[in-house]
Structures are given as C-alpha cells and as structure tokens.
Amino acid sequence: MAGVAALVGDPTRANMLAALMDGHALTATELALGARVSPQTASGHLAKLVDARLLTVLQQGRHRYHRLISPLVGRMLEGIMAVAAIEAPPRHRSRSARDDAICFARTCYDHLAGKLGVALADALVARELIRLDDDGGEVTPAGRAFLAEFGAEIDPTRNRRSAFCRPCLDWSERRWHLAGSLGVGLARRCFALGWLERRPDSRAVIVTPPGRAGFTERFGMVL
C-alpha cells in the first residue's frame, strides 16, 4: 500500500493517472503535455507506473500508448479523489468552467459520474428499476425489462471480473453513482444514442440537446 501510495502521490504521476481515468490510451507525449513536464521526465514517471502494474503499454505500429491496466486502478483513483474532496482540508481556488464541466458530467473510467451519473442512479432507484445500498445493488424484474427495451447490453454472466451493479461514491456530488457492468452498459448506450459527446482533452462529457430530451423522457431526469 505504501509503495502504490508513494507512486500516486507524486503530482506529475497523479496528473498523468487522472488524464487516463476516462479509459482511453494516450501517448507519452500527450501525457507529458498534460502534466507540463518534458518528454524525458514523463518517460521516467511512466516507466515506474508500468513497473508497478498501474499502467499497461499498447503498441500500435510505431506508436506506444499508455492506459490504466484495469478498472480497479480507476476505482482506486476515484476513491482517492472522493476522500480528498470530503476529508482533506479545503483549498481556496477559484472554480473554472473546466471544473464545472467535470462536476456536471464526466466519465469515471468506463461509467458516468458527476451530477449526471448521480441523477441517473437516483432515477433508476426512484422508479424501482434497481435497488442500491452501500454494499451493492441489484436490478429488479421491471428494471431488466426496461434495460432490454432501452437497448443497454448488460449481461451479468459475461464478465465475471466486474461486479454487475455496484455503487461508486462520487467525489464531486458525495453520493452514489452506478459502476459495474450496469454502469458501463448504460454509459455505452447513451453514447451510442448520441445523448452524450466526449470533450477533447478532458473526462468531462457534453449532454447534447437530444440527450437532455432523452434523459427527461426515458428517466424523468431534468438536467
């Protein structure tokens, strides 16, 4: 634990890991630019993260891409952010438009977070489509029918390494959003419908006009 904490605690490495929390793969050059360090400095930090099995390297032609080695690492980073937001002493810094966008809607590795993610979880619970508590969650019979009709491809037997329905503490809202296979399936379907668009160079996502209408019509959400 101490070794992993020391790796994540370095500001440069923390910035690199945060940049990869949307599940995408980035080159060393892209990560260096995001962390505002030289390519040589970035290479040294990335080597340590790969050796510690926090990152993996994907080779595509002449290019090498880095990504989080598993969703478990993403959940660890989101948990650290939640603790920092809730328990750490407050830091006085003016909020930016980028901060507001991240807090409103973002990806947490492979599922939705922020105000949008929490509102989606609340809507599913309110309609008794899922049951959710601190220990986990389950989809009701009505929920299974709804998800099938909605077109979300969610199979609890497909990936035994991932929990099917899992609450994830949202660091900005300080309440639960949905992770696990259910959270992943819902996020993928919303992107496929064009309800959401990714922002460049950010985990923040844009809720499109069809998305706002769709979330209201299908889930009763007002964003």
N, C-alpha and C positions, 0 to 999 in steps of 0.2 A: 504494500500500500504506500509506503513512504517513497519508494522508487518511482511509482507512477505519479504520485502527487508532486514530486520534485520536477518531473518532466512537464506535467501540465501547468505547473505554477510559474514557469518561465514566461514572461509577457510575449515574447516573439512566438514561442511554440503555442501559447494559448490563442493568439490571433490566427495562426495557421489552422489549428484544430477547429476554431469557430467558423472559419471560412469553408470548411469541409462538412459542416453539420447538416447541409441540405442533401447529403448523399451523393453529390456529384464528385467527379475526379478532376483535379487541377494539376497543371504542370508546376515544376519548381519555380519557374519564372513568375507565373501568376501568383503563387503563394508568397514569393519574395516581395512582389509589388504590394500585395495586400498587407503584409507585415512591415513594410517600409524598411527592408534590410537588403543588403547586397545579395546577388545570387550565390556567392561563396558562403556567406553566413547562413543563408537559407539551406544550402545543401548539408551543412553540418547538423543543423537542427533536425532536418528531415531524416537524416541517417539514424539519429538517436530514436526518433519516433518509430521508424520502421523496425529497428533492432528490438524495441520494447513491444512490438506487435500491437501498436496502436494504429499504425497506418500500414497499408499494403501498396505495392507499386504495380501498375498495369503498363505493359509495353505494347505500343501500337505503332508499328513501323519504326521510325527513328525517334518517336516521342515517348516519353515516360510520364505517366500520370500517377498522382498520389490520391488515395481516398481512405476514409476510415475503414478499418479492417472488418468491422461488423456493426450492426445496430447497437450492440451492447456498449460500444465506446460512445456512440451518440447519446445513449441514455445516461451514461456517466457524466458527460459534459453538460447535458441539460440539467441533471441533478445538481451539479456544482453551481450552475447559474442560478438555480432556484434557491439554494442555500445562501449564495452571495446576495441575492435580491432581498431575501427575507430576514436573514440573521446578521449579515455584516453591517457595520456602521454605515450610515448613509453618506454618500459622496455628493457634494453640491456641484452639479454640472448642468448647464442649460440643455434641455431636450432639443433635438434636431428633427427635421422631417424624416430622416432615416430612422431615428429611434421610434417615432410614431408609427411608421410603416411596419417595422419589425414587431412592435407590440400589437398592432391591429391584426395582422395575418402573416404567418410565416410557416416554413416547414421545419419540423423537428426531426431531422434525418429523413424519414420517409412518411411521416404523417403530419397532420395540420395542427398548428399551435397558435397561441395568441388569442385575442378576443374571438376570432372566428372559430378556432378549434374548441374553445370552451363553450361557445354558444351552440355549436353543433352537438357536443356531448349533452348539454342541457336539454336541447330539443328532443334528442332521442330518448332521454330519461323521462321527460315530461309526457311524451306520447306513449310511454310504456313499451318502447321498442327494444330497450336494453335496460338491464339493472346494473348499477355501478356502485361500488363502495371502495373503501381504502385497500381492500385485499384483492380486488379483481372485478370482473364483470361477466355478464352473460347476455346473450341475445334471446329475447322472448320468441315464442312461435309467431306472434304478429310481426316482430322485428325481422325474422327470417323471410317472411312473405314480402315485407316492404323492401328489404335489401335486394331480393331477387327481382322484384318489379322495377326497382331503381336501376338495376344493371350493374351493381357492385359485385365483382367477382371475389367472393370471400369463401374460402374452403378451410375450415378448421383442421382438416386432416392433411392439408397439402404440405405445410411446413411445420414440422414438429419442433424446430428450434425457436420458433417465435410464439409467444402467447397469443391466443385468439383475440381476447378482449381485455385490455389492460389499461387502468388509469395511469396517467402520467402527469405529475404536478407541473403546472405551467408557471414558469418563473415570473412572467410579467403580470398575469392575472391572479396568481396564487391560488388557483383552483384546478380541478382536473380537466384535461382534455383526453382524447382517445388515442391509445397506441395499440401495438399488437397488429395482427392480421386484419382486424376490423378497421382500425385507423388507417392502415396502408390502403386497403381496398376502397374506402370512402374517398381518400385523397386522390387516388388514381382516377376514379370515376369522375370526380369534379374537374380534374384537369382535362380528361377526355371529352367532357361535355362543353369545354370552353368557358366554364364558370370561373376558372382561375387562370392566371398567367404568371409566369415567373419574372421577377425583376432581375435585370443583369447585375452581377457582382453583389448579390445580396440574398439572404434567406427569405426576405420579405416576398409575399405574393400579392398580386393585384386581383381583387374581386371585380370581374367585368360586369357591365350592365345586365347581360343575360344571367350572370351568376347571382347578382342581387335579387333579380326576379325569381330565379330558380330556388334559391335558399328560402325565400319567403313562401313560395307556392308549395314546395315539397316538404319543408321542415318547419314552416311557421316562424322563421327567423327574420328579424328586422335588423339590418346592418347599417 
